[in-house]
Amino acid sequence: MKTAICALRMLLLQAAAMAQTGWSVLSIPNSGRYDDVFFINADTGWAAGGPNGWIRKTVNGGQDWTLQYTSPQYLRSIEFMNADTGFAGSLNGQLYRTTNGGGNWTDIAANMMPPPQGICGLSAAGSDVIYACGLWAAPAYIYKSTNAGNAWTYTNMSGLATRLVDIHFTHPDTGFATGTADPASAGGVILRTTDGGANWSTVHTTNTLTDIVWKIQRLDAQRWFASIYSEPTNDDTRMLRSMDGGLTWEQITVSEDYTYVEAIGFIDALHGWTGGEDRLWETIDGGASWQEIALGYNYNRFFKVNDSTAYLSGQRIYKYQDDLSTRAPADEPHAKWHRLRVAPNPSDGRVTIQLTLERNTIADLRIVSASGSTVQQIMRSNAAAAGDYSFPVDLEGSAGASYLVVLKTNEGMRWEEVVLAR
């Protein structure tokens, strides 16, 4: 039965893909996940290569990508102030800067005090001002430079957020940051400042445990969109929309079923996409209805270049052009990072969690209840080493008939349900 359902889903996705036009899969090496992409014009852009640590540059609208740099660290974010000066943030504490268009990259994290644990989001605001935020796995902080990265100030964001993922400024003084609220029970959070980060206020919380507001997009002065990353204890897929410049937000249901979501982006007021890992949803009516389409994997950043062209980072880089009448075949299936196994299952309450980390990463391994609350924190490390791990766990004294074992890493989320047979 499960095989038949999977086959039917693939047929439906293929039919949806054939009906849609505009997307193509660019000829860029498979990185497992490009976490970010940034363009300064329709032709010139850069991609941050996630687990491979690549920085690749294109000067012809994504037709070709030149490898400029390989970091030994996981690269999460990339942002340019102009054609010469750019920044790339790692999840291991490095912040790289170039002053010659990516020809050379230098780690400038030593200029930042206290040292960052990771840089998830970057936003340039003017010729010399740039902001950086982190960390998806906690804690929450924001850095600011007013001299193109030579010196930085630091703001501890605890009290407003427990973690921060994305940041976007429209002016050196005015911007937004997204993540999880403090307390985390308030769910995902969107924060706003109008005085250059001296003060921040909460403009929205999702009030759903385990939510993270992952990415934020400014379509125009009034229309903003944000994605909601959540865990499978929540049985739906949601996103956020603002029609008043980010001052107030409404939650929109994308699907009644759970989808692992990180990316979001709209090309115009009606046409947009949201998704993550192996699922991508499309709307052509401003979010009133959504259809799943097949394209690629491990989506993270949507970047709009102009009213007809956009890019989406994932396993590869995907390009949208509204005048493209044909569609390239969907990207090939991807191999998931890391392995998680729980046995026996069903269980009398005593189980062994076996974990294989295939690379050094941030690792958060927890057992959660059906409501999303943490029952046991099994592992929590911002510098977990690659290798095999085994954790014996006793759930006999815990209330509930089933639990989720959830592993969150830089490379994504894995989970397995544990059923107690009593």
N, C-alpha and C positions, 0 to 999 in steps of 0.2 A: 504494500500500500504506500509506504513512504517513498519508494522508488517511483511509483506512478505519479505521486503528487509532485515530486521534484521534476519529473519529465514534463508534466503539464505546465509547471511554472516556467520552465525554460522555453516551451513553445509560446506561451503568452508573452514572455519578454522578447523573444525573437520577433514576434508579430508587432509588438509595440516599437521595437527598434526599426523595423522596416518602415513603419508609418512615420517615424520622426526623421527629420533632416537637420543638418547644421553642425553635427559633431564629427570630428575626425580624431583618430589616434595618431599622435605625432611620432616620428621616427627618432626616438630618444631611448637610450638603453634603460632596461627595466631596473629600477632602483629598489624594488620592493615597496617603496613609498617615497615619493617626493612630497615633503611636508609643506612646502611653500613655493610660490611662483610670483614674480614681480616684474612688471614691464614699465619702462619709462616712456615708450611710444609704441606704435603698432608693430614695429620691427624688432626692437631691442629689449631683451628681457633676460632674467636669470631664474634658475630653479635650484632649490636647496634639497639635496638628495637623501635626507633622512638617515636610515641606518648605514648607508654606504658613505656618508660624509661628503658627497659630491657637491660642487658648485659648477653648474653648467650655464653657458651663455649662448643666446641666439641673437643674430643681427638680421635675420630674414624671416621674422614672424613665425619662428618655430620649425622651419623646414630642416635646419641643421642646428646642432647643439655642440659647442666646444667645451671640453672639460678644462676648467680653469684651476681647480683646486680640489684636493682630497684631504679632508680632515679625518683624524682617527676617531672623532667623536660623532655622535648623532646630531645632525643639523636640522633644527626645527623651523627656523624663520629666516627670511631674507627681505631686505628693504634697501632702496636706493634713494638718496636725496637729490641726485642729479646723475648725469652720465658717468661721472668719475667716482663719486663717494657713495659707498654702500656698506651695509652691515649684514652679518649672518650670525645668528645665535644658535648655540648648541644646548643640549639638555644635560651637559656635564660641566657647565660653568664657564665655557669660553664664549667670548664675543669677538668675532673677527671683523676687521675693517679693511676696505680697499680705498685707495685714493686715485687709482688709475683704471677704473672700469672693470676691475676684477683681475687685472694682470698679476697683482700680488695681494696676498691677504695676511694680516697680522693680528694676533690675539691681543686685544686691548683690555681684557678683563681686569688686569692689574690696576687700571685707572678707576675701578669701581669698588667702593667700600660701603658696606661689607661686600666681599666677593659674591657674585650671583651663583645660585645653585643651578640655574638654567634660565634660558631666555626663550619663552614661548611666543611672545608677540613683539613686533617692532612697528613703530609708526613715525615717519618723518613729518614734521610740521614746519614748513618754511625752510630757508636756506641753511640754517645752522642748528635747528632744534630737532631732537629726536627722542622718542620715548621707548622704553623697553619694559616688558612685564614678565612675570612668572609666578609660580611654577604650577603646572597642571597637577602635580602630585603634592602641592603645598611645600613651603609656605607661600603667602601672597605678598608681593612687593612690586614697586614701580621705580624705575630709574629714569632720570632725565638729564640730557646734555644740551647746553645752549651754545656749544662751540664745536659742533660736528664730531663729538665723541672724544674730545681731548680730556674733558673732566665731567664728572657725573655727580648728581645728588641722588639720594635714596629715600624712599618713603615706605615704611612698614604699613601694610594695608590691613593688618589684623584688626578686628572690630567691625570691619565692613566685609571682608572676604577671607576665606580660608585657602583659596587657590585662585590664580588668575591665568587665563589662557590667551586672550586676544586684547588688542588695544588699537584704537583708531581715533586720530585727531584730525579735525577739519581746519584748525587754526592753532597757532602756538599755545593759545590759552584754553581752547575748548575741545574736549574729547571724551571718549567712553572707554571703559575697560570691562571685561566680562570674565566670569568664572563661577565660583560657588560662594554663597553668602557665608557670613559669620554671625550667628551659628549656622552650621551646614544644614540643619533641619529646615531652614527657610528656602532651601533649594538653590537653583541657579540664580545668578545676580548680574545686573547691569548697573555700573557705576558711571557717574558723570562729573566732570569738573569744568568750571568756566574761568578759573584763575591759574591756569598752568600747572595744575596738580597740587597746589597748596592745600586745597580742600576738595573733598569728594563727597557726593551724596548718592544714596541708593535711589534709582528711578524705577527699578523693577526687580521682583523676586518671583520665582516660579512656584515656590511653596510645595515642591515635590522632592522628597528625600532622594539623594543620589544624583540629582540634576547638576550639570555644569552648562552654563551658557558658553558655547565653545567658540564660535566665530561670529563676527558682526560685520555687516556690509552696509555702506551708505550708497543707495542708488541715486538719490538727489537730496536736496536740502530738506525735504519733508519725509521721504520714504526711506526707512531703514529696515533691515531684516537681521535676524540672529538665529543660529541653530541651537538646538538643545540636545546635548549628549546626556544619555541616561543609562541606567543599568536594566537588565531584563526582569527585575522585580516590577518594573512598570510595563503595562501591557499595551502601550500605544506609542505613537511617534508624533512629536510635536515640534513646532517652530514658533518664532516670535516676529511680529510685525509692528512697526510704528508708522503713523501717518502724520506726525507732528514734530518731526525733527528729533525723535528719540526721547521726548519728554514723557510720553506714556506708551505702553506696549500692550498688545493683545496676543493671546496664545491661540494658535491655529493647529488643529489636528490634521496631520498628514495621512496617518493610517491608524486603524484601530489595532493593528498588530505592532509589536515592538520591532524597531529598526535601530541598529547601532549607527548613530548619526554624528557627523563632525562638520561636513562642508555645507555651505549654503551660499546661493548667489542668484540674483535676478539680472537679466539683460535689459528688461523694461518693467513697467509697473505690473504687467500681467504674466510675463514669462520667466519662470525661475526653476531652480533645482535645489534639492537637499538630499543628503545621504551620507553613507559611510561604509567602509569595508566593501562588501559585494552588492550593495543595493543603492540605487539612485532613483529618486522620485522627481517627477516633472509636473509643473502646473502651467497652464496657459490662461488661467482666469484669476490670477492674483492670489492663489492659495485656496480658493473655494473647493477645488477638487484636484486630485493628484493621481498620476499614473506612473507605475514603475517602468523604467526602461533599462536596457542593457547597454553598457558602455565600457566600463573598466572596473578598477578595484582600488580600495584604500584611499578614497577621496578625502581631501582635507581643506585645500584652499581654492576658492573661486575668485578669479581676478578679472574684472571687467576693464577692457582697454578703451572701448568706445561703444557707440550705440549698436554696432553690428558685430563686434568681436569680443570674445572672452576666452579665458583659459581656466582649466580645472586641473589641480595637481592631484596625483594619485600614484598608482603603480608606474604609470608613465604620465606625460603631460597630454591633456586632451584639449582640443581647440574647437570653439564654437564660432561659426560664421553664419549670419542669418540668410545669406544668399547662396549657401551651399545646398545644392539640390540632391546630392547623393551623400550616402553615409558609409563610412568605412566600417568593416566588420568590428564587432566588439573585441576588446583586448582579451588575450588568453587568460585562463584561470590562474590564480596566484597561489603560492604556497604560504600558509599562515605561519607567522613567527611563534615559536615556543610551543610547548606541549603540556597539557594539564590532564591528569587522570585521577579519578576517585574510585576506590574499591574497598569493600564490596558495595554494590549499589543495585537494588535496595540494601539497606543496612539496618542492624539493630541499634545503631548509634555510634558504633566504633568503626571508623574508616581510616584509610591511609591516603593522604593526598600526595601524589607523585608529580613533581614539577621538573621540567627540563627547560632551562633558559639557554637559548642558542647564541646569545651574545650578552655582553655586559649591558645592563639596563636599569632603569628605575623599576622597582617591582613592588606592587601592593597586592597581597594575597589575603583575602578575608572570607569568612563564612557569614552570609547575611540571611536574614529571615525573609519571609514573603513580603513584609512591609518595607524592606530595604535597610533595616537597621542592622548594625554590625553585631553578630553573635560572638565571633572570635576573630581577632586580628592574628593571622598566622605568620605573616612576614611583612615587613615594611622597611625598604631600603632604597635610598637614592643612588646607591652604587652597588647593586647586586651583581655578583660575578656569574659568568656563564657556567653552566654545569647542571648536575642532577641534584635534586633535593627531595627529601621524603619527610612527611609530617604526620605522625599518628595523632588522631583527633577523636575525642569522646564527646558525642552529642547527646548522650543518654539523659542528662539532667536538663536539657534545653526543651523549652516548650515549642511545639509545632510539629507538623507532619512532614514537611519538606524544607530544604534549604538550598541556597545557591552558593557554590564555591566560585568566587570571582577573582580573576587575576587581571590586574591592569598594569601595563608596561608602556614604555615609549612606543612600542610597535603596535599597540592595540589592546583589545580586551578579549579574554577567553573566559568561559564559564561552563559549569556543569551542575545540573540539579542533583541533589542527594535526597532520596526518598527513604524515610524511616518506616520499616516494616515492624509493626508492634501488634 
